[in-house]
Amino acid sequence: MLNEMSEKGKPLGDIYQILWTYTWNNNGFVRLGNMDELAFVAGFKGERGVRTLRDRLRALEKLGFLLLKPYGSNPTGFAFIPNPHPVILALHEKHLSATAAEKVTLPALREETFIAFLVRATDIKALDVSRIQKVTQEAKDAASAAADVPKPPSPSKIKLKFPKKAVA
C-alpha cells in the first residue's frame, strides 16, 4: 500500500518495514542514530544514500506514517511510528470526500488495496480498525442528521415589521 502511495520510482514500503524492525520494545520509537548504517540497510549506498533515506523519511512523515524529531545535530534523529491503521483509514476517508481536483493532490490509494487491507484487518481481528470505522460512521450519521434539521435564519436576514402608528 505504501508503495502505491509513493512517488514513482521512490517506494516507501521497504524503508517503513526496516524502521518497524528498529522500534524499541515495539513501542513505535526509533532512534535514527547512525544514518549511514540505516541508509545501507535500506539499500541506499554511496554519497547520496543518507540524503535519499532522509527524503523517504520525510515522504513517510508527509503521509502520516512517521513523526520525525531532531536529536543533537541530526534533524531526523528520532522517529515515532504511530499505529498505521488510523492513518490508512484517514487517507481513505480523504479520498472518499475529495473532489476530483483534490484527488490529484492526494497519494494514490486503490480501492482494491484498501479492501484487501480491511479483509486482512478482519482476519487478524484488528479491533482498532472496526472501532475507528464505527466512530467514523457515527460521526457521519450525526452530521447527516444535523444537516436535515432546518437551520434558523441568520439575524441579519430577519426583517422585523412593526405596526404603523396611528396618526392622532
ZIJOKA-V467558 format. One line per field, one symbol per residue. ss: DSSP state (2 for helix, 1 for strand, 0 for the rest). phi: phi as a letter, one per 20 degrees, with the letter a starting at -180 (. if undefined). burial: + if it has 9 or more other C-alpha atoms within 8 Angstrom, else -. Layout:
ss->???
phi->???
burial->???
This chain:
ss->022220000000222222222000000011100022222220000000222222222222222000111110011111110002222222222222200222222000002222222222222000222222222222222222222200000022200000000000
phi->.fffeffgmcfdfffffffgfefelldneceefeffffffffnednfegfffgffffffffgfoebcecfbmeefcfccddfgfgfffffffffffeefgffffeeffbfffffffffffffgelfffffffffffffffffffffffffefffgfeededdffffee
burial->--++++----+++-++-+++--+----+++++-----+++-+-+----++-+++-++++++---+++++++----++++++----++-+-++--+--+----+---+-+---++---+--+----+--+--++-----------------------------------
